Amino acid sequence: MKKLFHEFLKGIIKENPTFVLALGLCPTLAVSISLMNGLGMGVAATFVLICSNIIIAMIKNTIPEKIRIPCYIVVIATFVTITELIMKAYSPALNRALGIYVPLIVVNCIVLGRAEAYASKNSVMNSLFDGIGMGVGFTLALLLISGIREFLGAGKLFGYTLIKGFEPAFVLAMPPGALLVIGLLLGFFNILKERK
């Protein structure tokens, strides 16, 4: 149980996809304009990570070496399609807000990287906890970036105005604001890592 908990925690802290491994930055930059978008993308990516990790860990010994990457992509694409269809059916506004970035989860380096580097070499249980940890780590990173951008760039959180008369820094709500926030957060986490 201790090993499984370690697999879960490493995705949040030690191997956070966004702040430590610097993976998945394209959707992070694109969808982090609001907390709702960040949460939606994080949940979608987490679902795909968990399900694809489990299936790949189960079928890893039956896939020929020469075609393993295409097989992984088919598995991942299946869960991305399920995610997109559910999102279109139950949250069309969120689906429109996330746009092309939900189907692009298929080639997201977080998902593919975990399939190749972890799920294809470990047990189903370890792969499950790895998927949960990586997904939660990615979601928390998205929420932190989205929260900063939405609050400082629009003066809101989850679409609600918090402080009357607050003058937002509109640059943070624009694409350069995403780069600025991510750059400052990466620097901050690197400083923390060096002090440890």
Backbone as JSON, one array per atom type, in Angstrom:
{
  "sequence": "MKKLFHEFLKGIIKENPTFVLALGLCPTLAVSISLMNGLGMGVAATFVLICSNIIIAMIKNTIPEKIRIPCYIVVIATFVTITELIMKAYSPALNRALGIYVPLIVVNCIVLGRAEAYASKNSVMNSLFDGIGMGVGFTLALLLISGIREFLGAGKLFGYTLIKGFEPAFVLAMPPGALLVIGLLLGFFNILKERK",
  "N": [[0.84, -1.21, 0.0], [2.01, 1.19, 0.71], [3.77, 1.63, -1.39], [1.99, 2.05, -3.5], [0.77, 4.41, -2.67], [2.98, 6.05, -2.83], [3.34, 6.02, -5.63], [1.09, 7.43, -6.38], [1.53, 9.96, -5.11], [3.89, 10.9, -6.33], [3.2, 11.89, -8.83], [1.96, 14.22, -8.21], [3.77, 15.81, -6.78], [6.74, 15.18, -6.93], [7.1, 14.39, -9.64], [5.48, 16.18, -11.1], [3.52, 16.78, -13.91], [3.37, 19.31, -15.22], [4.85, 21.33, -13.77], [7.29, 20.14, -13.05], [8.13, 18.15, -14.95], [7.53, 19.57, -17.21], [5.59, 18.97, -19.2], [2.82, 18.72, -21.49], [2.26, 21.4, -21.97], [1.08, 22.85, -24.04], [-1.88, 22.46, -24.11], [-2.2, 23.44, -21.56], [-1.42, 26.14, -21.66], [-3.34, 27.02, -23.48], [-5.99, 26.5, -22.47], [-6.17, 27.57, -19.95], [-7.57, 29.88, -19.18], [-9.74, 30.17, -17.54], [-11.0, 28.94, -14.39], [-12.99, 26.97, -14.67], [-12.55, 25.94, -17.24], [-9.94, 24.93, -16.85], [-10.42, 22.98, -14.88], [-12.18, 21.28, -16.28], [-10.53, 20.37, -18.41], [-8.52, 19.14, -16.91], [-9.91, 17.06, -15.59], [-10.78, 15.59, -17.81], [-8.31, 14.8, -18.97], [-7.29, 13.32, -16.83], [-9.12, 11.19, -16.61], [-8.62, 9.9, -19.08], [-5.9, 9.26, -18.74], [-5.96, 7.48, -16.51], [-7.65, 5.35, -17.42], [-6.35, 4.54, -19.84], [-3.8, 3.84, -18.87], [-4.45, 1.62, -17.25], [-5.52, -0.25, -19.14], [-3.36, -0.51, -20.94], [-1.4, -1.54, -19.24], [-2.58, -3.99, -18.77], [-2.59, -5.27, -21.29], [0.01, -5.25, -22.19], [1.86, -7.38, -22.55], [0.89, -8.78, -24.7], [1.12, -7.29, -26.96], [2.9, -6.88, -29.94], [6.32, -5.84, -30.18], [7.05, -4.13, -32.32], [4.75, -2.73, -33.02], [3.82, -1.37, -30.81], [3.54, 1.42, -30.05], [1.6, 2.48, -31.97], [-0.54, 0.86, -31.11], [-0.88, 1.73, -28.46], [-1.72, 4.33, -28.99], [-4.18, 3.85, -30.21], [-5.62, 2.76, -28.05], [-5.57, 4.96, -26.27], [-6.87, 6.88, -27.89], [-9.41, 5.78, -27.99], [-10.42, 6.2, -25.39], [-10.28, 8.97, -25.3], [-12.15, 9.63, -27.24], [-14.48, 8.65, -26.01], [-14.51, 10.4, -23.8], [-14.81, 12.89, -25.11], [-17.32, 12.56, -26.36], [-19.01, 12.23, -24.13], [-18.61, 14.72, -22.94], [-19.66, 16.41, -24.94], [-22.32, 15.64, -24.82], [-23.17, 16.14, -22.15], [-22.02, 18.53, -21.27], [-21.99, 20.81, -23.21], [-21.19, 23.52, -23.45], [-18.72, 23.66, -22.09], [-17.33, 21.86, -23.69], [-17.23, 23.3, -26.1], [-15.68, 25.46, -25.21], [-13.22, 24.25, -24.61], [-12.59, 23.19, -27.04], [-10.52, 22.12, -29.67], [-8.63, 21.01, -28.05], [-9.4, 18.9, -26.43], [-9.72, 16.56, -28.19], [-7.02, 16.48, -28.85], [-5.79, 15.34, -26.69], [-5.12, 12.79, -27.26], [-2.56, 12.8, -28.4], [-1.15, 13.96, -26.41], [1.74, 14.53, -24.58], [1.95, 13.82, -21.92], [0.1, 11.73, -21.5], [0.83, 9.83, -23.51], [3.51, 9.51, -22.8], [3.34, 8.39, -20.21], [2.1, 6.0, -20.83], [4.07, 4.71, -22.4], [6.46, 4.91, -20.82], [5.74, 4.06, -18.28], [3.2, 2.51, -17.77], [3.49, 0.4, -19.58], [5.45, -1.1, -18.43], [4.86, -1.81, -15.86], [2.75, -3.09, -13.16], [-0.88, -3.53, -13.16], [-2.15, -2.33, -10.93], [-0.15, -0.54, -9.95], [0.04, 1.06, -12.23], [-2.52, 2.14, -12.31], [-2.53, 3.8, -9.98], [-0.44, 5.47, -10.67], [-1.54, 6.76, -12.91], [-3.7, 8.08, -11.68], [-2.3, 9.79, -9.91], [-0.67, 11.34, -11.7], [-2.7, 12.5, -13.22], [-4.13, 13.97, -11.26], [-2.06, 15.67, -10.45], [-1.63, 17.13, -12.85], [-4.16, 18.31, -13.1], [-4.26, 19.9, -10.74], [-2.15, 21.67, -11.3], [-3.21, 22.94, -13.57], [-5.45, 24.15, -12.38], [-4.22, 25.93, -10.57], [-2.79, 27.67, -12.32], [-4.93, 28.55, -13.94], [-6.57, 29.73, -11.99], [-5.0, 31.88, -11.06], [-4.76, 33.34, -13.45], [-7.48, 33.86, -14.1], [-8.37, 35.26, -11.83], [-6.53, 37.47, -11.5], [-6.53, 38.42, -14.11], [-9.19, 38.83, -14.89], [-10.6, 39.41, -12.63], [-12.26, 37.61, -11.41], [-13.47, 34.41, -10.12], [-14.28, 31.18, -11.05], [-16.12, 32.44, -12.66], [-17.42, 34.27, -11.07], [-17.51, 37.52, -9.7], [-15.25, 38.67, -7.32], [-14.12, 40.81, -5.86], [-15.29, 43.99, -5.59], [-14.74, 46.74, -7.71], [-12.15, 46.03, -8.35], [-9.31, 46.3, -10.35], [-8.53, 44.53, -13.06], [-5.6, 42.93, -14.49], [-5.45, 42.89, -17.65], [-3.71, 41.71, -19.46], [-3.02, 39.26, -18.43], [-5.19, 37.67, -19.02], [-4.89, 37.2, -21.62], [-3.13, 35.37, -24.3], [-0.23, 35.88, -23.96], [-0.21, 36.25, -21.21], [-0.57, 33.72, -20.14], [1.88, 32.48, -20.7], [3.53, 34.12, -19.14], [2.56, 33.65, -16.5], [2.96, 30.84, -16.25], [5.74, 30.75, -16.61], [6.66, 32.25, -14.37], [5.67, 30.65, -12.28], [7.02, 28.22, -12.79], [9.65, 29.1, -12.31], [9.37, 29.77, -9.58], [8.8, 27.22, -8.43], [11.16, 25.91, -9.08], [13.02, 27.33, -7.54], [12.11, 26.63, -4.99], [12.67, 23.88, -5.09], [15.46, 23.89, -5.27], [16.16, 24.97, -2.8], [15.46, 22.93, -1.08]],
  "CA": [[0.0, 0.0, 0.0], [2.9, 2.34, 0.77], [4.29, 1.83, -2.75], [0.9, 2.62, -4.3], [0.63, 5.8, -2.24], [4.14, 6.74, -3.41], [3.04, 6.19, -7.05], [0.11, 8.51, -6.46], [2.12, 11.24, -4.71], [4.96, 11.38, -7.21], [2.59, 12.65, -9.91], [1.53, 15.53, -7.71], [4.89, 16.62, -6.29], [8.08, 14.89, -7.45], [7.08, 14.32, -11.1], [4.33, 16.91, -11.6], [3.69, 16.9, -15.36], [3.52, 20.68, -15.68], [5.87, 22.13, -13.09], [8.58, 19.43, -12.92], [8.49, 17.53, -16.23], [7.2, 20.54, -18.27], [4.85, 18.28, -20.26], [1.43, 19.14, -21.66], [2.16, 22.85, -21.85], [0.21, 23.41, -25.08], [-3.24, 22.64, -23.59], [-2.16, 24.25, -20.34], [-1.41, 27.53, -22.1], [-4.53, 27.36, -24.24], [-7.28, 26.41, -21.79], [-6.09, 28.04, -18.56], [-8.14, 31.22, -19.07], [-10.7, 30.18, -16.42], [-10.97, 27.75, -13.54], [-13.88, 25.95, -15.21], [-11.83, 25.3, -18.34], [-8.85, 24.16, -16.26], [-10.99, 21.81, -14.21], [-12.7, 20.39, -17.32], [-9.41, 19.73, -19.1], [-7.85, 18.27, -15.95], [-10.73, 15.86, -15.38], [-10.74, 14.82, -19.06], [-6.99, 14.18, -19.09], [-7.17, 12.33, -15.75], [-9.9, 10.01, -17.02], [-7.89, 9.22, -20.15], [-4.68, 8.71, -18.14], [-6.28, 6.32, -15.66], [-8.17, 4.24, -18.23], [-5.34, 4.03, -20.77], [-2.77, 3.17, -18.08], [-4.96, 0.3, -16.84], [-5.63, -1.14, -20.3], [-2.02, -0.79, -21.47], [-0.74, -2.46, -18.29], [-3.2, -5.32, -18.92], [-2.31, -5.9, -22.59], [1.41, -4.98, -22.58], [2.59, -8.6, -22.95], [0.31, -9.35, -25.92], [1.37, -6.38, -28.08], [4.24, -7.03, -30.52], [7.2, -4.69, -29.95], [7.1, -3.22, -33.47], [3.54, -1.92, -33.17], [3.31, -0.99, -29.49], [3.11, 2.82, -30.01], [0.27, 2.61, -32.59], [-1.55, 0.22, -30.25], [-1.12, 2.65, -27.35], [-2.49, 5.46, -29.5], [-5.56, 3.38, -30.4], [-6.22, 2.67, -26.71], [-5.76, 6.33, -25.78], [-7.88, 7.53, -28.73], [-10.71, 5.25, -27.6], [-10.87, 6.89, -24.18], [-10.47, 10.38, -25.65], [-13.44, 9.7, -27.94], [-15.5, 8.5, -24.98], [-14.51, 11.65, -23.05], [-15.37, 13.96, -25.93], [-18.76, 12.32, -26.55], [-19.68, 12.54, -22.85], [-18.57, 16.16, -22.76], [-20.61, 17.0, -25.89], [-23.68, 15.32, -24.39], [-23.54, 16.66, -20.84], [-21.48, 19.87, -21.02], [-21.62, 21.35, -24.52], [-20.49, 24.8, -23.33], [-17.33, 23.34, -21.76], [-16.75, 21.24, -24.88], [-16.91, 24.39, -27.03], [-14.6, 26.26, -24.64], [-11.96, 23.5, -24.71], [-12.36, 23.06, -28.47], [-9.68, 21.07, -30.25], [-7.67, 20.49, -27.07], [-9.85, 17.59, -25.92], [-9.23, 15.5, -29.08], [-5.56, 16.45, -28.87], [-5.29, 14.55, -25.57], [-4.57, 11.56, -27.86], [-1.12, 12.94, -28.6], [-0.57, 14.69, -25.29], [2.94, 13.81, -24.16], [1.75, 13.25, -20.58], [-0.6, 10.45, -21.64], [1.69, 8.91, -24.26], [4.72, 9.26, -22.0], [3.03, 7.47, -19.11], [1.84, 4.69, -21.43], [5.34, 4.12, -22.84], [7.49, 4.83, -19.78], [5.31, 3.48, -17.0], [2.17, 1.45, -17.82], [3.96, -0.75, -20.35], [6.48, -1.81, -17.68], [4.45, -2.03, -14.47], [1.5, -3.82, -12.92], [-2.13, -2.78, -13.33], [-2.38, -1.5, -9.74], [0.8, 0.57, -9.97], [-0.33, 1.93, -13.34], [-3.72, 2.85, -11.88], [-2.16, 4.87, -9.06], [0.37, 6.41, -11.44], [-2.48, 7.55, -13.7], [-4.42, 8.98, -10.78], [-1.37, 10.82, -9.43], [-0.32, 12.24, -12.81], [-3.9, 13.27, -13.56], [-4.38, 14.95, -10.2], [-0.99, 16.67, -10.54], [-1.92, 17.97, -14.01], [-5.36, 19.09, -12.77], [-3.89, 20.93, -9.77], [-1.36, 22.68, -12.01], [-4.15, 23.72, -14.38], [-6.27, 24.98, -11.49], [-3.39, 27.02, -10.05], [-2.56, 28.62, -13.41], [-6.23, 29.13, -14.32], [-7.03, 30.59, -10.91], [-4.22, 33.13, -11.1], [-5.11, 34.1, -14.66], [-8.86, 34.34, -14.03], [-8.52, 36.27, -10.78], [-5.79, 38.7, -11.78], [-6.81, 38.89, -15.46], [-10.59, 39.2, -15.08], [-11.19, 39.78, -11.35], [-13.3, 36.63, -11.08], [-13.14, 33.0, -9.92], [-15.41, 30.4, -11.53], [-17.05, 33.36, -13.29], [-18.03, 35.18, -10.09], [-16.69, 38.64, -9.28], [-14.96, 38.55, -5.89], [-13.82, 42.11, -5.25], [-15.85, 45.11, -6.34], [-13.79, 47.82, -7.99], [-10.83, 45.48, -8.64], [-8.84, 46.55, -11.72], [-7.75, 43.37, -13.5], [-4.49, 43.08, -15.43], [-6.01, 42.18, -18.8], [-2.68, 40.95, -20.16], [-3.02, 37.88, -17.91], [-6.27, 36.94, -19.65], [-4.5, 36.99, -23.02], [-2.11, 34.31, -24.43], [1.05, 36.16, -23.3], [-0.38, 36.11, -19.78], [-0.37, 32.31, -19.8], [3.34, 32.27, -20.69], [4.07, 34.83, -17.99], [2.18, 32.94, -15.27], [3.66, 29.55, -16.2], [7.17, 31.03, -16.4], [6.88, 32.65, -12.97], [5.43, 29.48, -11.43], [8.15, 27.3, -12.97], [10.77, 29.68, -11.56], [9.09, 29.64, -8.16], [8.97, 25.83, -8.01], [12.59, 25.58, -9.18], [13.66, 27.92, -6.36], [11.75, 25.76, -3.85], [13.38, 22.61, -5.23], [16.87, 24.12, -4.97], [16.31, 25.19, -1.35], [15.37, 21.65, -0.39]],
  "C": [[0.87, 1.26, 0.0], [3.46, 2.67, -0.61], [3.24, 2.47, -3.64], [0.69, 4.08, -3.95], [1.78, 6.63, -2.8], [3.91, 7.0, -4.9], [2.07, 7.33, -7.26], [0.75, 9.86, -6.19], [3.16, 11.78, -5.68], [4.4, 12.2, -8.37], [2.16, 14.03, -9.5], [2.73, 16.4, -7.38], [6.17, 16.36, -7.09], [8.15, 14.89, -8.98], [5.86, 15.02, -11.67], [4.51, 17.17, -13.09], [3.98, 18.32, -15.83], [4.72, 21.38, -15.07], [7.23, 21.45, -12.95], [9.02, 18.88, -14.28], [8.28, 18.47, -17.42], [6.56, 19.86, -19.47], [3.43, 18.84, -20.33], [1.25, 20.64, -21.59], [1.24, 23.48, -22.89], [-1.24, 23.54, -24.59], [-3.27, 23.5, -22.33], [-2.2, 25.74, -20.69], [-2.75, 27.93, -22.71], [-5.81, 27.42, -23.41], [-7.3, 27.05, -20.41], [-6.62, 29.46, -18.38], [-9.14, 31.32, -17.91], [-10.59, 28.88, -15.64], [-11.84, 26.62, -14.09], [-13.21, 25.21, -16.37], [-10.7, 24.42, -17.82], [-9.33, 22.88, -15.61], [-11.49, 20.79, -15.25], [-11.58, 19.65, -18.03], [-8.69, 18.76, -18.17], [-8.6, 16.97, -15.72], [-10.7, 14.97, -16.63], [-9.41, 14.09, -19.2], [-6.79, 13.1, -18.03], [-7.91, 11.05, -16.1], [-9.15, 9.21, -18.07], [-6.62, 8.57, -19.61], [-4.96, 7.43, -17.36], [-6.69, 5.13, -16.53], [-7.11, 3.67, -19.17], [-4.2, 3.33, -20.02], [-3.21, 1.75, -17.69], [-4.96, -0.67, -18.02], [-4.24, -1.5, -20.84], [-1.25, -1.73, -20.54], [-1.29, -3.88, -18.42], [-2.77, -6.02, -20.21], [-0.86, -5.79, -23.03], [2.15, -6.22, -23.09], [2.06, -9.22, -24.24], [0.58, -8.49, -27.15], [2.78, -6.62, -28.63], [5.04, -5.72, -30.4], [7.14, -3.67, -31.08], [5.88, -2.31, -33.58], [2.99, -1.41, -31.82], [2.81, 0.45, -29.45], [1.78, 3.01, -30.74], [-0.84, 1.97, -31.76], [-1.89, 1.11, -29.06], [-1.99, 3.81, -27.8], [-3.95, 5.06, -29.73], [-6.28, 3.29, -29.06], [-6.54, 4.07, -26.18], [-6.86, 7.03, -26.56], [-9.29, 7.04, -28.38], [-11.25, 6.01, -26.39], [-11.05, 8.39, -24.41], [-11.81, 10.56, -26.36], [-14.59, 9.57, -26.95], [-15.64, 9.81, -24.19], [-15.18, 12.76, -23.84], [-16.87, 13.79, -26.12], [-19.55, 12.63, -25.27], [-19.73, 14.04, -22.63], [-19.56, 16.87, -23.69], [-22.05, 16.8, -25.42], [-24.08, 16.06, -23.12], [-23.0, 18.06, -20.52], [-21.02, 20.5, -22.34], [-20.87, 22.69, -24.44], [-19.01, 24.59, -23.0], [-16.63, 22.72, -22.96], [-16.36, 22.3, -25.91], [-15.74, 25.22, -26.52], [-13.25, 25.56, -24.78], [-11.58, 23.22, -26.16], [-11.51, 21.86, -28.85], [-8.77, 20.41, -29.22], [-8.11, 19.2, -26.41], [-9.43, 16.47, -26.87], [-7.7, 15.39, -29.1], [-4.95, 15.75, -27.65], [-4.65, 13.25, -26.09], [-3.05, 11.65, -27.99], [-0.45, 13.76, -27.5], [0.6, 13.88, -24.73], [2.83, 13.27, -22.73], [1.17, 11.84, -20.71], [0.28, 9.43, -22.36], [2.94, 8.53, -23.47], [4.47, 8.27, -20.87], [2.74, 6.07, -19.66], [3.15, 4.0, -21.77], [6.29, 3.89, -21.67], [7.03, 4.09, -18.53], [4.36, 2.28, -17.17], [2.65, 0.21, -18.57], [5.0, -1.58, -19.6], [6.07, -2.19, -16.26], [3.1, -2.74, -14.39], [0.29, -2.92, -13.1], [-2.36, -1.85, -12.15], [-1.44, -0.3, -9.71], [0.45, 1.57, -11.06], [-1.58, 2.75, -13.02], [-3.35, 4.04, -11.0], [-1.26, 5.91, -9.73], [-0.53, 7.33, -12.26], [-3.25, 8.53, -12.85], [-3.51, 10.13, -10.33], [-1.0, 11.82, -10.51], [-1.51, 13.11, -13.2], [-4.22, 14.33, -12.53], [-3.32, 16.05, -10.22], [-1.22, 17.65, -11.69], [-3.12, 18.87, -13.72], [-5.03, 20.2, -11.78], [-3.07, 22.04, -10.41], [-2.27, 23.57, -12.86], [-5.0, 24.64, -13.52], [-5.48, 26.15, -10.93], [-3.18, 28.09, -11.12], [-3.85, 29.32, -13.8], [-6.74, 30.09, -13.26], [-6.31, 31.92, -10.89], [-4.64, 33.98, -12.28], [-6.53, 34.65, -14.58], [-9.01, 35.44, -12.99], [-7.81, 37.57, -11.14], [-6.11, 39.28, -13.16], [-8.24, 39.34, -15.69], [-11.27, 39.62, -13.77], [-12.28, 38.83, -10.9], [-12.67, 35.29, -10.73], [-14.39, 32.2, -10.2], [-16.51, 31.3, -12.09], [-17.7, 34.35, -12.35], [-17.05, 36.28, -9.69], [-16.51, 38.58, -7.77], [-14.79, 39.89, -5.21], [-14.37, 43.21, -6.13], [-14.78, 46.18, -6.53], [-12.37, 47.35, -8.28], [-10.48, 45.74, -10.11], [-7.99, 45.39, -12.2], [-6.62, 43.75, -14.46], [-4.86, 42.25, -16.65], [-4.98, 41.36, -19.57], [-2.65, 39.5, -19.69], [-4.14, 37.04, -18.5], [-5.97, 36.63, -21.12], [-3.41, 35.91, -23.1], [-0.75, 34.66, -23.82], [0.99, 36.04, -21.77], [-0.17, 34.69, -19.31], [1.12, 32.0, -19.73], [3.97, 32.92, -19.46], [3.79, 34.08, -16.69], [2.93, 31.62, -15.16], [5.15, 29.76, -15.95], [7.48, 31.39, -14.96], [6.68, 31.47, -12.02], [6.55, 28.44, -11.57], [9.38, 27.8, -12.22], [10.59, 29.52, -10.06], [9.31, 28.21, -7.67], [10.42, 25.36, -8.13], [13.37, 26.14, -7.99], [13.37, 27.06, -5.13], [12.52, 24.45, -3.9], [14.86, 22.78, -4.87], [17.11, 24.33, -3.48], [16.21, 23.91, -0.56], [16.66, 20.9, -0.54]]
}
